[in-house]
Amino acid sequence: MDVQHNHKNQQEGDIESSEWTDGMVTMLEKQESGLKEPLLLRRRTLNTTSQIAIVGSNVCPIESLDYDVKKCRYYEAFIAYAGCNLVLATAAAAICAYIAPAAAGSGIPEVKAYLNGVDAHSILAPSTLFVKIFGSIFGVSAGFVLGKEGPMVHTGACIASILGQGGSRKYHLTWTWLRYFKNDRDRRDLITCGAAAGVAAAFRAPVGGVLFALEEAASWWRSALLWRTFFTTAIVAVVLKAFIGFCRSGNCGLFGKGGLIMFDLSSTPTTYSSLDLIAVVVLGAMGGIFGSLFNFLLDKILRTYSIINERGAPFKIMLTMAVSLLTSCCSYGLPWLARCTPCPTGIKEECPTIGRSGNFKNFQCPPGHYNGLASLFLNTNDDAIRNLFSGGTEGEFHIATLFVFFVVVYCLALVTYGVAVPSGLFIPVILSGASYGRLVRRFLGSVTDLDAGLFALLGAASFLGGSMRMTVSVCVILLELTNDLYMLPLVMLVLLISKTVADSFNKGVYDQIVKMKGLPYMEAHAEPYMRNLVAGDVVSGPLVTFSGIEKVGNIMHALKLTGHNGFPVVDEPPLTEAPELCGLVLRTHLLVLLKGKHFSKDRVRTREQILKRFGAFDFAKAGSGKGLKLEDLEIGEEEMEMYVDLHPITNTSPYTVVETISLAKAAVLFRELGLRHLCVVPKAPWRPPIVGILTRHDFMPEHILSLYPHLSSHK
């Protein structure tokens, strides 16, 4: 027979090595072939209808349920699969724990806090950028249920920060022309553009990136910043399109195939009736409930993880390894419990999928069938979202498949986010929302005529609105992802409903993380109890002031004993007739001035000499780790008795408020103007010219309620 003849040729070595391939094979009985081991042949060599599974060197028929598990070496396959994931996860956790702990998580809460005025250099340091890039690659490759969108926002902000500080002297990357960005406002604008660029690159959504920066990231917005972010995201879109086109033409190997979610739903009919609106309302309410529950559980888990992570880097790595093993067990083991589904007819895609990427994974199913859970778990996140968003596939996934996938992704997203790996929340939330969106469509099949893919889109929108509490930016991002403008009213409706429902339970996920990390973030609106207080009630002391021409020893003593970053400068007789507030001087500027040692033995003005000695860029904002420290100064005993003129470095027009102003109004002013110091002056003219300085700390609820505990009942 032909089969025997082919095998004899194999034994005699007549078939060249090019005839061997993996893919469709057949189990040949020993009696027919006369061989001791089954052979692997090209499909064209043998006409067969039997598909088998190959693990290692053994071959087992898939359609048979009585195969020998030990012979097929499925346990060894799991060890190889889980081992690769574990190595990648350990590498990501190691570089994150030992090099840049600030790179863990999505980074969006940290960027949001920085743009609010919380100046923490480690958040945007070059080491954080390095770990963010490579940690994200390792984490996504390790199969974690996480997204790369949050880390890309943080990456864009880090790049913008490095550019804004003129590069990095530590790594010998400096550009002198970038010194023009060395001030707080321009650097914040640049980092805002970087955050918008990260969203635009992650989702290929340039307008969504601009709106994300406006709605979620930036605390201060103006028209100039609008066109700057728009220009940035436009450049990102053009460059990204060019690279994707270059790589998909086969010039980058495996790179560029798949990835970057994009699915066109514009061809799906989107006519809807009043009954469809009822289904949308149900989805919105579900998204609000699931989103608020997600935020509540995530807060509890992160607080638990913080106890483990505080014990050191080894414990961070072990926690990451445990979550990696759990994820591998779920993604490898659960598809074995799913039943096989016949391939749908009339589709353009190949079913079952052959290769690394595709919608229909065969897994252990017979020919012409696919495994629904394997198509979701053993795929890239982007391909899994495409599967759920695909239109015209009402019965592609069983109800049990969707339910299991939703529960597992929901839980894995909760336990994964707090580990020492750069991780985002967008992708897990979209996957979970799309899953229960399809589930709702299956249960409401007799009520609505909307496509299952459209329900998946609405489910993703509802969960995003319920967990992140973003509306406009999420709406535009989803529309740019799916190219379906007809869904705009329904997406808007479901986002508003889910956000409203979730707001009645708790805050958004990023706001909760900011609060949990103890970052002094100022909200857009003042707390109601602040209306019962005035600015003079909360200024913290003792107040440290300098004279316009101050003794060097007094300045050194004040810098050593206090951690203040701003000091009022008060001119007194004989410089003026009566004490008056001259302005505000910063700690960093004082250090630069003292480092120059332009002192005088007498108490006289030396403004002209100091202006000749220093340039404007000598007092520019320093980059990460570059600023002068008090320990860098070498001041002798004789110099301590000398004087220095502070007028040239004093801000003579600081923002001031009278001490009787409402604290709520002062808080709004402080935030809207992006201030770090707000001088409080007395109402009576005969009192000292300044009462105190309001800083971010003075507006924090913890500080106010510690001074006035009875206000907690009005909170």
Secondary structure, DSSP 8 states (H G I E B T S, - for coil): -HHHHHHHHHHHT-S-GGG--SSS-----HHHH--SS-----TTTS-----EEEETTEEEESS-S---HHHHTHHHHHHHHHHHHHHHHHHHHHHHHHT-GGGSB-SHHHHHHHHHT---GGGG-HHHHHHHHHHHHHHHHTT-S-BSHHHHHHHHHHHHHHHHTTEETTTTEE-GGGGGG-SHHHHHHHHHHHHHHHHHHHHT-HHHHHHHIIIII-SS--HHHHHHHHHHHHHHHHHHHHHHHHIIIIITTTTTSS-S-----TTS-----HHHHHHHHHHHHHHHHHHHHHHHHHHHHHHHHHHHHTT-HHHHHHHHHHHHHHHHHHHHHGGGGS-EEE--SS-SS-SS--SSS-S---TT--TTEEEHHHHHHTS-HHHHHHHHH-SS-TTSS-HHHHHHHHHHHHHHHHHHTTSSSB-BSHHHHHHHHHHHHHHHHHHTTTT----HHHHHHHHHHHHHHHHH---HHHHHHHHHHHT-GGGHHHHHHHHHHHHHHHHTT---HHHHHHHHTT-----SS--GGGGG-BGGGT--S----EESEEEHHHHHHHHHH---SEEEEEE-TTSSSS-EEEEEEEHHHHHHHHHHT--BSSS---HHHHHHH--GGGGS---TTTS--GGG----HHHHTSEEE-GGG-BSS--EEETTSBHHHHHHHHHHTT-S-EEEE-SSTTS-S--EEE-GGGGSHHHHHHH-GGGGGG-
